[in-house]
Amino acid sequence: MGEDGKRKTRRGKRGGDAKKQKDIEASTETVLPASLTAPSTEYTAPPMDSGDSLFYFDTGSKDENTMNVDKEDKISPASYGLVNPDLQSYLKNCETMLDDPKFESIEDRIIFVNNVYEEMKGFELQLTTDHEGSRILEKLFRISSEYQIRRFFSLMREDTIRLVIHRFSSHTIQTLLFLSAVALEREAHGETSDLAAGAEIEGEDEVRTKMPTFEELLLELVNTLTPQWAFLMANEYASHILRVLLLVLAGNPIEDQSNPKNSIKSKRSAKYVEDRNGEPINHPSLSIQRKIPDSLTEALDQLLKTTDSSINDLVARGFTTSRVGSPVLQQMLVLQSKKGTLEQPGSLLDKCLLNLVSDPTENARRDSALKLMIDDIVGSHFLQKVMELASPKLLQTLFERYFCGRLSVLSMHPISNFVVQSLLSNAKNERQLKTMIAEIQPSVGTLLFKQRPGVVRALLDSCIRLRAGSVEIMNALYSGLGISALDERKELINLLAFLMPYKEFVNADYDQLPFRIQGSLIIQLVLQLPGDGHEPIMNSFFAQAPDRMYSWCKDPSGSRIIEAIISSEHIPLATKRQVLDQYSNKYADLAINKYGSHIVDACWKVSDMPYKEKIMIELIQREMLVQDSPFGRIVMRNCRVEQYKRRADEWRERERSLQKGKRMFKDIFDSSSTPNKRSDKKSKKSKK
């Protein structure tokens, strides 16, 4: 592979043009601790071309929280020299085993891992700053013992800051934090060992140095990073470590496996790992709330308190529009919100919003800055998080000051429309919601037909969450779709499914109309409206020809609508039975269709015993046809057709017990929600 090919495999950005890189290398002088002096030739880490940082270490200051802007004192990433070629070759050979770790026994795996650690002993920090070595280390950590991870973590304490801002070692530290989060709970139960893996198996009697616990290592890491927190937030390699550290200290889920959008890793980082046979750490404890020692909780409180006071107004406002610092800032605001310190005067949020919390009076400079932030590609993300966390009072202030009278214009903007969606979906009470619906109503048609239906969906989300505004949002939809007469409402489901105004729909060729995914999602939300909010959709559904609705079952978007109707908890069972009757004698045909098979499963779940047997008999009568389809075989398995054919009585008994269990749980949930409903009625009467 040529030099150009090698550069493409490296993480992070390349270090500018060649001349600039040579100048930087020539002016960089690295001094190593005596214990870390490498036997190979001198090496300077590739320059970090992230631009001139706002933050620099004040190496001569007595106050660790103060920073100057003298570029001569700017800290450089860690550098420990080139990795020995023989060691590098050895690790590359080991990487093939790490990519596919199929060991004959656990003992073999332990021996292999111990041998690798023995070979790289004394060169650990060198490897973390090498682009290939760091990648191999991350793979090795996944099959290492907790003792080995703690030992490696403790080796990095001597030069933590410089390792954190290095483009290769930062990934290594992030992986160590992931594994620390997994091990903390085990450590709390005393399930960790101070012996290296394999010591008991091999019968070794040597005395081993006791390693710091994960709790102690994390506390020391927090103490090291806190004084330079703002500097690290502005560094493109350190910022993602701060985000993971905050989540570890809070015990919050780090990786949401069900939603890749919530991943802590960027798309580019995930792609890099995937291309090199790497695997994410998919431990179950990373996607749930974890129990954290009290000492870490106290350390987090102190960290938030210290950074809250040390980050000044100018720096805080700069982070709101920083691609690197904004994600960390948002995570800090989330944690402050949970601790009840988010909206205190002089807080971090107050500084970011130019003292809007402590002094909500009109301020021309602040108004101009926040309006620019709404349209900013990074600042808009920050404001979306603010809308989510804001109290009713602060949200009302933001709405009246910066959105009232401008919702229609902002909703059509390619960036600010996402801020509007966050505002609408986080309405705090019924009064706020109805005010927002009233302002957005004249623009609903434009939003639906001009690629901005997400704004309408945001309003529907709030209507469902607050259980209010159903009538107002439906009137807004009628107006936007051009429905004026009552008899025109029978086409509501079609107008939403195809996202077309009424006048265009009546003159269009129905068979040529394409389904719109956004329209399908809006219908599914309308079906979740409280009370009788679903009735307009159901009335429109039954006003259509049955064959037309049957054709929807075999469409990717149309089948979602039918499935939502059948599965909705708000639609009475008698109404669902009318839907099921429309598909009588068609279940076998639906079962062999990729999308229709989901409709059969949905019908089966809401059917009683006689109707399930009706579906079962139809499937058995056309068993050969259904069994020839992979989708049909799944339906047959879900319905347990084979059990019905062999032992029909046992099948019936099983189905009865399942239905009895469902009714019992439903009664429990209904009884638990009844007192709330009664208390609501009493409160309404008292208000009257």
HULINTA-V940865 format. One record per helix or strand of 2 or more residues. SS is the DSSP state (a for helix, b for strand). FROM is the first residue (numbers start at 1). TO is the last residue. If there is no record, write none. Layout:
# HULINTA-V940865
ss->[SS;SS]
from->[FROM;FROM]
to->[TO;TO]
This chain:
# HULINTA-V940865
ss->[a;a;a;a;a;a;a;a;a;a;a;a;a;a;a;a;a;a;a;a;a;a;a;a;a;a;a;a;a;a;a;a;a;a;a;a;a;a;a;a;a;a;a;a]
from->[3;18;34;71;85;106;124;131;146;169;199;214;229;239;260;267;284;294;313;326;348;364;379;392;407;416;430;453;470;486;502;510;517;535;546;556;573;587;596;609;623;630;641;648]
to->[8;27;36;73;99;119;128;141;164;188;202;226;233;250;262;275;287;310;320;339;352;374;389;403;412;425;449;466;481;498;506;512;526;542;552;567;582;591;606;621;627;639;646;687]
